[in-house]
Amino acid sequence: MRIKENCNIIVSHHPYADSLKDKLLKEAEIHGDLGGNRYYTNIIGKKLEVAPPQFEDAPSKKIRDWAEGLVRAEYHYPNSEKRSYDTGMWFSHYDKEDYAKVHHHLPFAIFSWVYFVNCPRGSSPLLFKSSGRRIKPEEGKIVIFPSVMRHGVPKNNCEKRITLVGNMSSRRVADPNLPEDNFMPGSASYPKRGHYTVNLPL
């Protein structure tokens, strides 16, 4: 059985995108030197894995932490159970005619995100397949969405379209002040912080 649901996506722009751009491009080059496409990928282009822990202080960590903060601001409540996120990251490098097959990230993640690092003229959008919604590539923009949403990148029309991509999995953090089986539903939301959400069908 297949049903369609409305899903929120988070769209925001990093306040220091300009100063981070060159640092992220340099980091992508380092990962490129280590070899791309080392794992299964839907990218017809280059997938450059960000390998912890040796890059824990890399600029990609700033984007990872920012993305996690946006998710917490949107979905966590003051009395929610404590949770932490593990994020796997990679750079996606698209040259002309490169693309990404339509895919989702289940069962490996609950949230996925795309951060646009380098978007020359002719850069392809991020496409959400079921709705047909296309997200315009803009340097410094991040798009965070439920990992169940099918998405891809149409054939690219430039050289060096580069994104930083992350998959977030969640795990419970033990709270010594609560019984082991106590799950606290939330009620009051954190305020939005300079980003907006868009309802998209799956």
Secondary structure, DSSP 8 states (H G I E B T S, - for coil): -----EEEEEEEE-TTHHHHHHHHHHHHHHHHHT-S--S--SEESEEEEE-TTTTTTSHHHHHHHHHHHHHHHHH--TTS--EEEEEEEEEEEE-TT-EEEEE--TTT-SEEEEEEEE--TT---EEETTTTEEE---TTEEEEEETTS-EEE----SS-EEEEEEEEEEEE---TTS-TT------S-----S-EEEEEE-
